[in-house]
């Protein structure tokens, strides 16, 4: 009683007062673990998106270089056709005309060699970009696996909190560890 007034504590007041004096360490630990897992999951998700973007960028560069190489091979074919026509004209003509066509034949051969070198270099660039794309896509899969394991761990943590089953807490740690291992494999490019 305070100063002549009568005060009755209700059940809710008693529960709040009890919770304030006796905090639930189990729930607090699970809540902190869930917050940490969510933060880690956000980082894994960012890395997964970044590696996916890298894979697409490299694949796009490969497609551009493939088009450039195709253009060079078409140009090479056009020069081959001109060379074939010049060879036919040289075979059908005599004297100055034949000499002029033979000179054209040599010019086309030289031009074709340069075009072929350029096309082959572009093909090598295509291969390099494709390999970079595949490597980035592999890393993306690792980050996605890590993120999936972290999401499973977060779900298990929520179920642990609701059911208060300690064995589920162990399962949560196992799932989080699997996520960490997958992330370490992504960092190590494995």
KACORHU-V367815 format. One record per residue. RES is the residue in one small letter. PSI is psi in whole degrees, 0 to 359 (NA if undefined). OMEGA is omega as a letter, one per 40 degrees, with the letter a starting at -180 (999 if undefined). Layout:
# KACORHU-V367815
RES_PSI_OMEGA + RES_PSI_OMEGA
This chain:
# KACORHU-V367815
x_140_i + x_121_i + x_46_i + x_0_i + x_147_i + x_129_a + x_128_i + x_130_i + x_131_i + x_171_a + x_323_i + x_316_i + x_320_i + x_319_a + x_319_i + x_316_i + x_321_i + x_318_i + x_324_i + x_325_a + x_336_a + x_83_a + x_154_a + x_96_a + x_322_a + x_310_a + x_321_i + x_316_i + x_318_i + x_320_i + x_316_i + x_317_i + x_319_i + x_319_i + x_317_i + x_315_i + x_322_i + x_320_i + x_314_i + x_318_i + x_321_i + x_320_i + x_317_i + x_319_i + x_318_i + x_313_a + x_320_i + x_316_i + x_320_a + x_318_i + x_328_i + x_318_i + x_320_i + x_317_i + x_316_i + x_321_i + x_313_i + x_321_i + x_322_i + x_316_i + x_322_i + x_318_a + x_320_i + x_313_i + x_325_i + x_320_i + x_317_i + x_318_i + x_318_i + x_319_i + x_320_i + x_319_i + x_324_i + x_319_i + x_318_i + x_315_a + x_320_i + x_318_i + x_324_i + x_319_i + x_317_i + x_320_i + x_316_i + x_318_i + x_321_i + x_323_i + x_319_i + x_316_i + x_321_i + x_323_a + x_331_a + x_349_a + x_167_i + x_162_i + x_226_a + x_320_i + x_318_i + x_318_i + x_319_i + x_317_i + x_324_i + x_324_i + x_318_i + x_320_i + x_314_a + x_320_i + x_316_i + x_321_i + x_316_i + x_317_i + x_319_i + x_322_i + x_317_i + x_317_a + x_318_i + x_316_i + x_315_a + x_317_i + x_318_i + x_323_i + x_319_i + x_320_i + x_321_i + x_321_i + x_321_i + x_312_a + x_317_a + x_316_i + x_321_i + x_319_i + x_319_i + x_320_i + x_315_i + x_319_i + x_317_i + x_322_i + x_322_i + x_316_i + x_320_i + x_317_i + x_320_i + x_314_i + x_322_i + x_320_i + x_318_i + x_316_a + x_320_i + x_316_i + x_320_i + x_320_i + x_321_i + x_318_i + x_319_i + x_317_i + x_317_i + x_324_i + x_319_i + x_318_i + x_322_i + x_316_a + x_320_a + x_322_a + x_342_a + x_36_i + x_117_a + x_329_i + x_330_i + x_330_i + x_321_i + x_318_i + x_325_i + x_314_i + x_323_i + x_314_i + x_319_i + x_322_i + x_319_i + x_317_i + x_318_i + x_321_i + x_316_i + x_320_i + x_320_i + x_322_i + x_323_i + x_317_i + x_322_a + x_0_a + x_41_i + x_NA_999
